[in-house]
Amino acid sequence: MPGVNILIKDSNPAIGTQTDLSGTAELQVPNDSITIILSFLAPNEPKFEIDKSVDSVSINLVKKNAIYYSKSKRLKKVSLKY
């Protein structure tokens, strides 16, 4: 989905980015476990956790899930928290 704001929860100063026209974004995160918040025109903001073992995450807002990858290998699939 284009135009989704991606933010690291409680980062100060705020750390985030926005998806491009194809719905893709890249965000370098600290080596800690963090919570990512997705912000777009919806009543609730989906959230999910990331830890240092994850290289990338694929988000499906329709299916309300996140799939975690490390070195192109699928690690796990989780439901998004709203």
C-alpha positions in Angstrom: 0.0 0.0 0.0 1.6 3.3 -1.0 1.9 6.2 1.5 2.0 4.1 4.7 4.0 5.7 7.5 6.4 3.2 9.2 7.6 4.3 12.7 9.6 2.9 15.5 7.5 3.2 18.6 8.9 5.5 21.3 11.9 6.5 19.3 13.2 10.0 20.2 13.8 11.7 17.8 11.3 9.9 15.7 12.7 7.2 13.4 10.6 6.2 10.4 9.9 6.2 6.7 7.0 5.9 4.2 6.1 3.3 1.6 6.7 4.3 -2.1 4.1 4.0 -4.9 4.6 0.2 -5.1 4.1 -0.1 -1.3 7.8 -0.9 -0.6 9.9 0.8 2.1 13.3 0.2 3.8 14.0 1.2 7.4 17.3 0.5 9.2 16.5 -0.4 12.8 18.6 -0.6 15.9 19.9 -4.0 17.1 17.4 -4.1 19.9 13.9 -5.6 19.9 11.5 -2.9 18.8 7.9 -2.3 18.0 7.0 -1.0 14.5 3.8 1.0 14.0 2.1 1.3 10.6 0.1 4.5 10.2 -2.4 5.1 7.4 -6.0 6.2 6.9 -7.6 3.6 9.1 -9.2 3.6 12.6 -6.5 1.5 14.2 -2.7 1.3 13.7 -1.2 -2.2 13.2 1.8 -3.0 15.3 4.4 -5.8 15.3 7.7 -6.6 17.1 11.1 -7.0 15.4 14.2 -8.4 17.0 17.8 -8.5 15.7 17.5 -11.9 14.1 15.2 -10.5 11.3 16.5 -9.1 8.0 13.2 -8.2 6.4 9.5 -8.3 7.0 6.6 -8.7 4.5 3.3 -7.1 5.7 -0.1 -8.1 4.3 -2.7 -5.6 5.6 -5.6 -7.6 4.0 -4.6 -10.9 5.7 -3.4 -8.9 8.8 -0.1 -10.7 9.1 3.6 -10.2 9.0 6.1 -12.7 7.7 9.7 -12.5 9.1 12.8 -13.4 7.0 16.5 -13.8 7.7 18.9 -14.3 4.8 15.9 -14.9 2.5 14.7 -17.8 4.7 11.2 -17.5 6.2 11.4 -17.5 10.0 7.8 -17.1 11.2 4.4 -15.6 10.4 2.5 -13.6 13.0 -0.8 -11.8 13.2 -0.6 -8.0 13.3 -1.8 -6.3 16.6 -4.4 -3.6 16.2 
